[in-house]
């Protein structure tokens, strides 16, 4: 079959990689530079960014801001796998025993990364190119709004985005074909998820022909003051044409396809167990997201144990506030208790989060010997995605030009319930959770770039979840409703272990999962539905939080006992974060070496 342009592009990348390590000298003979773990890691990531230019853009690397490869195309994927294999062959040439401790960490992380990426493609993730919780069609509007990582400061920036808009319809065409291939191979999404995707694709913010209301017109509404009238007119015309003729028809076409062709053939069951090789697929995702060898059954058992422990702690809060009913009744009661919903406006809620920051700031130096330089902001989630969004953190750029942003959805401020975890949410998503971990990682220029900008859910989400447990040390959770919110957030991650494994092994249906969720967590039904459907759409991802947090807490408890007075919490935290996201077994070895040096 004739290779397309994207496959050819990957082939060129491979050729470039094979020449790595050679440089010309004045000698008539060419001297070969010895291959090191640092050179392999650097060249791997340089080529990787060419394959995934949106990730380069997110990191503030502007070299590929006009590119949008069709990375779900089968020829592209084939070339990508060949590239990963070529890097592995480079690694095998190194003497692992001769590496330093830090170099062994780099080797281990790169080796794990390559093996995981190759294994993922064995299960054809391209058959489901996006869901209602993630994928390019959801990321693209934020990029094009002018509020995301795509810069809109110069005329070239505007022209770069025009080129990406030109490529977007092709990506969506391939996505449609991939969905059809999924139908042919029995790999389709549940109907409940597809129905949500139809609504998303036809949202007014994406398809409204009145361009002033279209999210992609944001950069035109906010031209830099330095632009001339002529430049503004030319770009307005170009953007109007691209949005009208490319973007809007593409979203409408995808919405129609999902509604008329894909939805009728999507599945009525909920878990991966219903798919061909579903058991193996889910075992892979569980391993990938937790970076452990724990089986789904072991994870489910751990979840049940955590749920039982946390229910005991919730009983204490129930008694403190003087509630006389059962715990289930108390969990239901706080969902509607006016004391748990003290806000009336969005502004008040945002101010509440800022007050949490004010409270913890004086204690940060006692907890951390390193602080990120990346700026930080709190923002309300954009309206077009607020209905299905969760609170989230968007990393800033290492140069500080774009801050790290804590996004909080507030559809109705009068129903914002602190027992869903307000203080613990801030510690997790913002400071010292994701903002500290990701910013310190990106700012650490000693790390290879693939580690500076890498991500392992068990470490990244595990760290953030661990940070929730620091609330008492920060002077938080003094109010029983906020403490109930903290316990609810802890319970959320414990319930995820039960529900995620239950759904995808076929021992729990969507409806059973929702009821189990509501029995243990003080969420309203709509939020519970969104959570459960997230686990259906992103199998295994929800396991990473609790598994990672328990590991970090286990390491802290272990070395506090072993080191006694030599243990320093700030130094422990700094060491955990010093080489960015790591697979948990690599973290374990790293911290053992650190403890011996104390």
C-alpha positions in Angstrom: 0.0 0.0 0.0 1.3 3.5 -0.8 2.6 5.3 2.3 1.0 8.6 3.0 2.9 11.8 3.9 2.7 11.1 7.7 4.3 7.7 7.3 7.0 9.3 5.2 7.5 11.9 7.9 8.1 9.3 10.5 10.5 7.5 8.2 12.6 10.7 7.9 12.6 11.0 11.7 14.0 7.4 11.9 16.8 8.3 9.4 17.6 11.3 11.5 17.8 9.3 14.6 20.1 6.7 13.1 22.7 9.5 12.4 22.6 10.7 16.0 26.0 10.6 17.7 28.1 11.4 14.6 29.7 14.8 14.0 32.3 16.1 11.6 35.7 17.2 12.6 38.7 18.8 10.7 40.2 15.3 10.5 39.8 13.4 7.2 38.3 10.6 9.2 34.8 11.0 10.8 35.0 10.6 14.6 32.0 8.9 16.2 30.8 10.5 19.5 30.2 7.8 22.1 26.5 7.1 22.6 25.4 7.9 26.2 22.1 7.7 28.0 21.9 11.5 27.9 22.4 11.6 24.1 19.8 8.8 23.5 17.3 10.5 25.8 17.8 13.9 24.2 17.5 12.6 20.6 14.5 10.5 21.5 12.6 13.4 22.7 13.7 15.7 19.9 12.2 13.3 17.4 9.1 12.6 19.6 8.2 16.3 19.6 8.2 16.3 15.8 5.7 13.5 15.9 3.6 15.2 18.6 3.9 18.9 17.9 0.9 19.8 20.2 3.0 18.7 23.1 5.8 20.9 22.0 3.3 23.8 21.9 2.1 23.0 25.4 5.7 23.3 26.6 6.3 26.7 25.0 8.4 25.2 22.1 7.1 27.2 19.1 9.0 25.4 16.3 6.0 23.2 15.3 3.1 25.5 16.1 1.7 25.2 12.6 1.8 21.4 12.4 -1.0 19.0 13.1 0.0 15.4 12.1 -2.7 12.8 11.7 -1.3 10.7 14.5 -4.2 8.3 14.5 -3.4 7.2 10.9 -2.3 3.5 10.7 0.8 4.3 8.7 1.8 7.0 11.1 1.3 4.6 14.0 3.4 1.9 12.2 6.3 4.4 11.8 6.0 5.5 15.4 6.3 2.0 16.7 9.4 1.5 14.5 10.9 4.6 16.0 10.3 3.4 19.6 12.0 0.0 18.6 15.0 1.9 17.2 15.5 3.8 20.5 15.3 0.5 22.5 18.0 -0.9 20.3 20.2 2.1 21.2 19.5 1.5 24.9 20.6 -2.1 24.7 24.1 -1.0 23.6 24.7 0.7 26.9 26.4 -0.8 30.0 23.7 -0.4 32.5 25.9 -1.5 35.5 28.3 1.3 34.6 25.8 4.0 34.9 25.5 6.4 37.8 22.4 6.2 40.1 20.8 9.2 38.3 21.6 7.8 34.9 20.1 4.4 35.8 16.9 6.3 36.7 16.9 8.0 33.3 17.5 4.6 31.6 14.7 2.9 33.6 12.2 5.6 32.9 13.0 5.7 29.1 12.9 1.9 28.9 9.6 1.7 30.7 8.2 4.5 28.5 9.1 2.8 25.2 7.8 -0.6 26.2 4.5 0.9 27.5 3.9 2.9 24.3 4.6 -0.1 22.1 2.3 -2.4 24.1 -0.5 0.2 24.0 -0.8 -0.1 20.3 -1.2 -3.9 20.5 -4.8 -3.1 21.6 -5.7 -0.6 18.8 -6.5 2.6 20.8 -6.9 4.3 17.4 -10.3 2.5 17.1 -11.6 5.0 19.7 -9.8 8.2 18.7 -11.6 10.4 21.2 -14.3 10.2 23.9 -16.4 12.7 25.7 -13.6 13.2 28.2 -10.6 13.6 26.0 -9.1 13.8 22.6 -8.2 16.4 19.9 -11.8 17.5 19.2 -12.1 18.7 22.8 -8.6 20.1 23.1 -8.8 22.0 19.8 -11.4 24.6 20.8 -9.3 25.6 23.9 -6.2 25.9 21.7 -8.1 28.0 19.2 -9.8 30.2 21.8 -6.6 32.1 22.6 -6.9 31.0 26.2 -4.9 27.8 25.9 -1.2 27.0 25.1 -1.4 28.1 21.4 0.1 31.6 21.4 -1.6 34.5 19.6 0.9 37.3 20.1 2.4 37.9 16.6 1.1 37.7 13.0 3.1 34.5 12.6 1.3 33.0 15.6 -2.1 33.7 13.9 -0.8 32.2 10.7 0.4 29.1 12.5 -3.0 28.5 13.9 -4.6 29.0 10.5 -2.5 26.1 9.2 -3.6 23.9 12.1 -7.2 24.7 11.4 -6.6 23.7 7.7 -5.4 20.3 8.9 -8.1 19.6 11.4 -10.8 18.4 9.0 -8.4 15.7 7.8 -7.8 14.5 11.3 -11.5 14.2 11.9 -12.0 12.3 8.6 -9.4 9.7 9.8 -11.1 9.6 13.2 -14.4 8.8 11.5 -12.8 6.0 9.5 -11.2 4.7 12.7 -14.5 4.7 14.5 -15.9 2.6 11.5 -12.9 0.2 11.8 -13.8 -0.1 15.4 -17.3 -1.1 14.5 -16.0 -3.7 12.1 -13.7 -5.2 14.8 -16.2 -5.0 17.7 -14.4 -2.2 19.5 -16.9 0.5 20.2 -17.9 2.9 23.0 -20.9 2.5 25.2 -24.1 4.2 24.0 -24.3 6.4 27.1 -20.9 8.0 26.3 -21.6 8.4 22.6 -24.8 10.3 23.3 -22.7 12.9 25.3 -20.2 13.2 22.4 -23.0 14.0 20.0 -24.0 17.0 22.2 -20.4 18.1 22.5 -19.8 18.1 18.8 -22.9 20.2 18.1 -22.4 22.7 20.9 -23.2 26.3 19.9 -19.7 27.5 20.9 -18.3 25.2 18.2 -20.9 25.4 15.4 -22.7 28.8 15.8 -22.4 30.6 12.4 -22.6 33.9 14.2 -18.8 34.1 14.5 -18.8 36.5 17.4 -20.2 33.7 19.5 -17.9 31.0 18.2 -15.0 30.0 20.5 -12.6 29.8 17.5 -13.1 33.5 16.9 -11.6 34.4 20.3 -8.2 35.5 18.8 -9.9 37.8 16.4 -11.8 39.4 19.3 -8.6 40.0 21.2 -6.0 41.2 18.7 -2.7 42.4 20.1 -2.6 46.2 20.2 0.5 46.2 18.0 -1.4 44.8 14.9 -2.1 47.2 12.1 -5.6 47.7 10.7 -4.5 45.9 7.5 -3.2 42.9 9.5 -6.4 42.7 11.5 -8.6 42.9 8.4 -6.6 40.2 6.6 -6.6 37.8 9.6 -10.3 38.4 10.3 -11.1 37.4 6.7 -8.9 34.4 6.8 -10.2 33.2 10.2 -13.8 33.8 9.2 -13.4 31.7 6.1 -11.5 28.9 8.0 -14.1 28.7 10.8 -17.1 28.9 8.4 -15.8 26.5 5.8 -13.5 24.2 7.8 -14.2 24.1 11.5 -18.0 24.4 11.8 -18.8 21.9 9.0 -16.2 19.4 10.5 -17.8 19.5 13.9 -21.3 19.2 12.5 -20.3 16.3 10.3 -18.7 14.4 13.2 -21.8 15.1 15.3 -24.0 13.7 12.5 -21.8 10.7 12.1 -21.8 9.9 15.8 -25.6 10.3 16.0 -26.7 8.5 12.9 -24.1 5.9 12.2 -22.0 5.2 15.3 -24.6 5.5 18.1 -26.9 2.8 16.7 -23.9 0.4 16.6 -22.3 1.4 19.9 -22.6 -1.1 22.8 -25.2 -1.4 25.6 -22.8 -2.8 28.1 -20.4 -0.7 30.1 -16.9 -2.3 30.6 -14.0 -3.4 28.5 -14.7 -7.0 29.5 -17.4 -6.9 26.7 -14.8 -6.3 24.0 -12.7 -8.9 22.2 -9.6 -9.4 24.3 -11.3 -7.1 26.9 -9.7 -8.8 29.9 -6.2 -8.4 28.4 -6.9 -4.8 27.4 -8.0 -3.8 30.9 -5.1 -5.6 32.5 -2.8 -3.5 30.3 -4.5 -0.2 31.2 -4.4 -1.1 34.9 -0.7 -1.8 34.7 0.0 1.2 32.6 -1.8 3.7 34.8 -0.6 2.3 38.2 3.0 1.4 36.9 2.6 -1.7 39.1 2.0 -5.4 38.6 -1.2 -5.3 40.7 -4.0 -7.3 39.2 -7.5 -5.8 38.9 -8.7 -8.2 41.6 -5.9 -7.1 44.0 -6.8 -3.4 43.3 -10.5 -4.1 43.9 -9.7 -5.7 47.3 -7.5 -2.8 48.3 -10.3 -0.4 47.3 -12.9 -2.2 49.5 -10.5 -2.0 52.5 -9.9 1.7 52.0 -13.6 2.4 51.7 -14.3 0.6 55.0 -11.5 2.6 56.8 -12.8 5.9 55.5 -16.4 5.2 56.4 -15.1 4.8 60.0 -13.5 8.3 59.8 -16.7 9.8 58.4 -18.6 8.4 61.3 -16.5 10.6 63.6 -17.4 13.7 61.6 -21.1 12.7 61.7 -20.9 12.5 65.5 -19.0 15.8 65.7 -21.8 17.7 64.0 -24.4 16.0 66.0 -26.2 14.1 63.2 -28.2 11.3 64.7 -29.0 9.2 61.6 -27.0 6.6 59.8 -23.8 7.3 57.9 -25.6 6.8 54.6 -28.2 9.3 55.7 -25.5 11.7 56.8 -23.7 11.4 53.4 -27.0 12.1 51.7 -27.8 15.0 54.1 -24.6 17.0 53.5 -25.5 17.0 49.8 -28.3 19.5 50.5 -27.3 21.0 53.9 -27.2 24.8 53.5 -24.2 24.9 55.8 -22.2 23.0 53.2 -23.2 25.4 50.4 -22.2 28.9 51.7 -21.7 30.6 48.4 -24.0 32.6 46.2 -21.7 33.9 43.4 -18.8 32.6 41.3 -16.7 35.5 42.6 -17.2 34.3 46.2 -16.1 30.8 45.3 -12.9 32.0 43.6 -12.2 34.2 46.6 -12.6 31.1 48.8 -9.9 29.2 46.9 -7.6 32.2 47.1 -8.1 32.3 50.8 -6.9 28.7 51.0 -3.7 29.8 49.3 -3.3 32.6 51.9 -3.7 30.1 54.7 -1.1 27.6 53.5 1.6 30.0 52.2 3.3 30.6 55.5 3.8 26.9 56.1 5.1 26.0 52.6 8.8 26.6 53.6 8.5 24.0 56.4 7.2 21.4 53.9 9.3 22.1 50.9 12.9 23.1 50.3 12.1 23.9 46.7 9.4 26.2 45.3 8.4 26.6 41.7 9.0 29.9 39.8 6.2 29.3 37.4 3.3 31.8 38.1 -0.1 30.4 39.2 -3.7 31.5 38.6 -7.2 30.3 39.5 -9.8 30.5 36.8 -13.4 29.3 36.2 -13.7 26.6 33.5 -15.0 27.8 30.1 -18.7 27.5 29.7 -18.6 25.3 26.6 -17.0 22.5 28.5 -18.1 23.3 32.1 -21.1 20.9 32.1 -18.9 17.8 31.7 -15.6 19.1 33.1 -13.9 18.3 36.4 -11.6 20.6 38.3 -8.2 20.4 36.7 -4.7 21.9 36.4 -3.2 23.1 33.2 0.6 23.4 33.4 2.3 26.6 32.7 5.4 26.9 30.4 8.9 26.6 31.8 9.7 30.2 30.7 6.9 31.5 32.9 5.1 33.2 30.0 2.0 31.1 30.6 1.1 30.5 34.2 -0.1 27.2 35.7 -3.9 27.4 35.9 -6.2 25.8 38.3 -9.6 25.5 36.5 -12.7 25.0 38.6 -16.1 24.4 36.9 -18.9 26.4 38.6 -22.2 25.8 36.7 -24.3 27.0 39.6 -22.4 28.7 42.5 -25.4 28.3 44.9 -24.9 24.5 44.6 -21.2 24.5 45.1 -20.8 22.1 48.1 -17.6 22.2 50.2 -18.1 18.6 51.3 -17.2 17.6 47.7 -13.7 18.7 48.8 -12.8 22.3 48.5 -9.6 22.6 50.6 -8.4 19.1 49.6 -9.2 19.9 46.0 -6.9 22.9 46.1 -4.1 21.0 47.7 -4.5 18.3 44.9 -5.0 20.4 41.8 -3.1 23.5 42.7 -0.6 24.0 45.5 1.4 22.0 46.5 -0.1 19.2 44.3 0.0 19.5 40.5 1.4 23.0 40.4 4.5 22.1 42.5 5.1 18.7 41.0 4.7 19.7 37.3 6.4 23.1 37.6 9.4 21.9 39.5 9.8 19.1 37.0 9.6 21.4 34.0 11.9 23.9 35.5 14.6 21.3 36.2 16.9 21.8 33.2 19.2 19.0 34.5 16.6 16.4 33.5 16.4 15.1 30.0 13.5 16.8 28.3 11.5 13.6 28.0 11.5 13.5 31.8 11.0 17.3 32.2 7.8 17.0 30.3 6.9 13.4 31.0 4.0 12.0 32.9 3.1 8.8 34.8 -0.4 8.9 36.3 0.5 6.9 39.4 3.2 9.4 40.3 1.6 12.6 39.2 -1.9 11.9 40.4 -0.5 9.9 43.4 1.6 12.9 44.5 -1.4 15.2 44.2 -3.6 12.9 46.1 -0.9 12.5 48.8 -0.8 16.3 49.1 -4.5 16.2 50.3 -3.3 14.3 53.4 -1.0 17.3 54.3 -4.1 19.4 55.1 -3.8 19.2 58.9 -0.1 20.1 58.7 -1.1 23.2 56.7 -3.8 24.2 59.2 -6.7 23.1 57.1 -9.7 20.8 57.7 -10.5 22.5 61.0 -14.2 22.9 59.9 -16.0 19.6 60.1 -17.6 20.2 56.7 -14.3 20.8 55.1 -12.9 17.7 56.8 -15.8 15.8 55.5 -14.8 17.2 52.1 -11.3 15.9 52.6 -12.6 12.4 53.6 -15.0 12.5 50.6 -12.0 13.2 48.3 -10.1 10.3 49.9 -13.2 8.2 49.6 -13.6 9.2 45.9 -10.2 7.7 45.1 -10.9 4.6 47.1 -14.3 4.1 45.4 -12.6 4.5 42.1 -10.5 1.4 42.8 -13.7 -0.6 43.4 -15.8 1.0 40.6 -13.2 1.1 37.8 -12.2 -2.5 38.3 -15.8 -3.5 38.9 -17.1 -2.0 35.6 -14.2 -3.2 33.4 -14.2 -6.8 34.8 -18.0 -7.0 34.4 -18.8 -7.4 38.1 -20.5 -4.0 38.3 -22.8 -2.2 35.9 -22.9 1.6 35.3 -26.1 1.9 37.3 -24.7 -0.2 40.2 -21.5 1.9 40.1 -23.5 5.1 40.4 -25.4 3.8 43.4 -22.3 2.6 45.1 -20.7 6.0 44.4 -23.6 7.9 45.9 -23.7 5.6 49.0 -20.1 6.5 49.9 -19.6 10.1 48.6 -21.6 13.3 49.1 -21.9 14.1 45.4 -25.2 14.9 43.6 -26.4 12.3 41.1 -25.2 14.3 38.1 -21.7 14.5 39.4 -21.7 10.8 40.2 -22.9 10.0 36.7 -20.1 12.1 35.2 -17.5 10.4 37.4 -18.6 6.9 36.6 -18.8 7.6 32.9 -15.3 9.1 33.1 -14.1 5.6 34.3 -15.9 4.0 31.4 -14.2 6.3 28.9 -10.7 6.2 30.5 -10.2 2.7 31.8 -7.5 2.4 34.5 -6.8 6.1 34.8 -8.8 6.5 38.0 -6.7 3.7 39.6 -3.6 5.8 39.6 -4.5 8.3 42.3 -4.9 6.0 45.3 -2.2 3.5 44.3 0.4 6.3 43.9 -0.6 8.2 47.0 -0.4 5.1 49.2 3.1 4.3 47.8 4.4 7.8 48.6 2.8 7.7 52.1 4.3 4.3 52.6 7.8 5.6 51.7 7.4 8.6 54.1 6.3 6.4 57.0 9.1 3.9 56.3 11.9 6.5 56.3 10.5 8.5 59.2 10.8 5.4 61.3 14.2 4.3 59.8 15.9 7.7 59.9 14.4 9.0 63.1 15.8 12.5 63.9 17.7 12.5 60.6 14.4 12.5 58.7 13.6 15.9 57.2 10.1 16.3 55.6 11.1 19.1 53.3 14.1 17.2 52.1 12.0 14.0 51.6 9.5 15.9 49.5 12.2 17.5 47.4 13.8 14.2 46.8 10.5 12.6 45.7 10.1 15.5 43.2 13.7 15.9 42.2 13.6 13.8 39.0 10.0 14.3 37.9 7.4 11.6 37.3 8.7 8.1 37.8 7.2 4.6 37.6 6.6 3.6 41.2 9.2 0.8 41.3 11.8 3.3 40.1 10.7 5.8 42.8 11.1 3.1 45.4 14.7 2.4 44.4 15.6 6.0 44.2 14.2 6.8 47.7 16.1 3.8 49.1 19.4 5.2 47.8 18.5 8.6 49.2 17.7 7.2 52.7 21.1 5.4 52.8 22.9 8.7 52.1 21.1 10.4 55.0 
